[in-house]
Amino acid sequence: MKKVAIIGCGAYMDAGYGCPGEWRCLKAAAMGEGKFSEPVQVTGFIKCECPGRSTVPNLGLAMKMSDIKLDAVYLSSCMVGAKPDCPYMTLEDKVAFIKEKTGLPVVLGTHDYH
């Protein structure tokens, strides 16, 4: 089974911009819906906190502490579709930074729930 971590937008989760938290991402992963086309085991959920500097180090620490090798990182649907966009880093730059630091593929989005 593919092991994944999900990174969610903390600002969207905390401010209530249509995302009540990680439950939609975790539901999609558990049900094999949305961007989860194959069974996965979610081994971590990292909340991106503005301005985002700690996100990749926190992901690295979670990987190290869990001693589980990840197969992919998913960026939550709220992070991918955020409007207004993140004022600190473009989506493309986030993906490139995560790939550069972890060597893992990055999947854009988790679910299509409204």
C-alpha positions as CSV (number, residue, x, y, z in Angstrom):
1,M,0.0,0.0,0.0
2,K,1.2,3.4,-0.9
3,K,2.3,5.6,2.1
4,V,1.5,9.3,1.8
5,A,1.6,12.5,3.7
6,I,-0.9,15.4,3.2
7,I,0.0,19.0,3.6
8,G,-3.0,21.3,4.2
9,C,-3.3,25.1,4.3
10,G,-3.5,26.2,7.9
11,A,-4.9,29.6,7.1
12,Y,-7.9,28.0,5.2
13,M,-8.5,25.5,8.0
14,D,-8.2,28.0,10.8
15,A,-10.2,30.8,9.2
16,G,-13.1,28.6,7.9
17,Y,-12.8,29.4,4.2
18,G,-14.8,26.4,3.3
19,C,-12.3,23.9,4.7
20,P,-13.2,22.7,8.2
21,G,-9.9,20.8,8.5
22,E,-8.3,17.6,7.4
23,W,-11.4,15.4,7.5
24,R,-12.2,15.8,3.8
25,C,-8.7,14.9,2.8
26,L,-8.6,11.9,5.1
27,K,-12.1,10.8,4.0
28,A,-11.0,10.9,0.3
29,A,-7.9,8.9,1.2
30,A,-9.9,6.3,3.2
31,M,-12.6,6.0,0.5
32,G,-10.2,6.0,-2.5
33,E,-11.9,9.1,-3.9
34,G,-10.7,12.3,-5.5
35,K,-7.0,12.1,-6.2
36,F,-6.5,8.8,-4.4
37,S,-6.8,6.4,-7.3
38,E,-5.2,3.6,-5.4
39,P,-5.3,2.5,-1.7
40,V,-3.1,4.6,0.5
41,Q,-2.0,4.8,4.1
42,V,-1.9,8.4,5.4
43,T,1.1,8.5,7.7
44,G,1.1,12.2,8.4
45,F,-0.9,15.4,8.0
46,I,1.2,18.6,8.1
47,K,-0.5,21.9,8.5
48,C,1.3,24.7,6.5
49,E,1.5,27.7,8.7
50,C,2.1,31.2,7.2
51,P,4.6,32.0,5.8
52,G,5.4,28.4,5.2
53,R,9.0,28.2,6.1
54,S,8.5,25.3,8.6
55,T,6.4,23.1,6.3
56,V,9.1,21.1,4.6
57,P,11.3,20.8,7.8
58,N,8.1,19.6,9.6
59,L,7.5,17.1,6.9
60,G,11.1,15.9,7.2
61,L,10.8,15.6,10.9
62,A,7.5,13.6,10.7
63,M,9.2,11.3,8.2
64,K,12.2,10.8,10.4
65,M,10.2,10.3,13.6
66,S,7.7,7.9,12.1
67,D,10.5,5.9,10.4
68,I,8.1,5.3,7.5
69,K,9.3,5.9,4.0
70,L,6.8,7.9,2.1
71,D,5.8,7.3,-1.5
72,A,4.2,10.6,-2.2
73,V,3.2,14.0,-0.8
74,Y,-0.3,15.3,-1.4
75,L,-1.1,19.0,-1.3
76,S,-4.6,19.4,0.0
77,S,-7.4,20.7,-2.3
78,C,-7.7,23.9,-0.1
79,M,-3.9,24.5,-0.7
80,V,-4.1,23.9,-4.4
81,G,-7.3,25.9,-5.0
82,A,-6.8,28.7,-2.5
83,K,-8.3,32.0,-3.6
84,P,-6.7,34.3,-2.9
85,D,-3.5,32.5,-3.6
86,C,-0.8,32.1,-0.9
87,P,0.9,35.5,-0.6
88,Y,4.2,33.8,0.4
89,M,4.9,31.2,-2.3
90,T,3.4,30.2,-5.6
91,L,2.0,26.7,-5.9
92,E,4.7,25.8,-8.4
93,D,7.4,27.0,-6.0
94,K,5.9,24.9,-3.2
95,V,5.9,21.8,-5.3
96,A,9.5,22.4,-6.5
97,F,10.7,23.0,-2.9
98,I,9.0,19.8,-1.6
99,K,10.4,17.7,-4.5
100,E,13.9,19.2,-4.1
101,K,14.1,18.6,-0.3
102,T,12.3,15.2,-0.2
103,G,12.8,13.7,-3.6
104,L,9.2,12.6,-3.5
105,P,6.5,13.1,-6.1
106,V,3.8,15.7,-5.2
107,V,0.2,15.3,-6.1
108,L,-2.0,18.4,-6.5
109,G,-5.2,18.1,-4.6
110,T,-6.9,15.4,-2.5
111,H,-10.7,15.6,-3.1
112,D,-13.4,17.1,-5.1
113,Y,-15.9,17.6,-2.3
114,H,-17.7,21.0,-2.1
